[in-house]
Amino acid sequence: MGIVSTEREQVCAVAPARLFKAMAFDFGNVFPKAIPNLVKSAEIIGDGGPGSIKKIVLANGYAIQKVDVVDEENYVYHYTVDEGSVISETLEKVCYEYKLEPNLDDEGGCMIKCRIKYHTKGDAQLTDEFLKVNKEISAGFTKAVVDYLLANPD
């Protein structure tokens, strides 16, 4: 098994505490509303903390997220996807690590730091195009959630 990592940073106009809550705890309500053409439903089994399971029904499949780390004080959130139609034949699992940092230059906003670790099966290789597309998809999901939170301040 090999591990290939990508990283990205994204400036966000939403306060880190609010975005963290949406990502970690209000996932089942926010994601289907933020990305209705892709996410048909989302359900949390557990309290949202480590060990919780998030089931996501997509327009063209499903994904199961397993929550690994939730650090509310430092806005750190990690989860693993190892089941679902989003896992290709070359992947064993994909681990997502988010860290939200208050953006001191922007009142109330934050910097989103995301590391994605692709755990491949055997000696499978991932193409640069695969990594680029999946990085863009991840950034697009995040942007959709941020846009939803900005449009729905309550």
Disulfide bonds with the S-S distance in Angstrom:
none
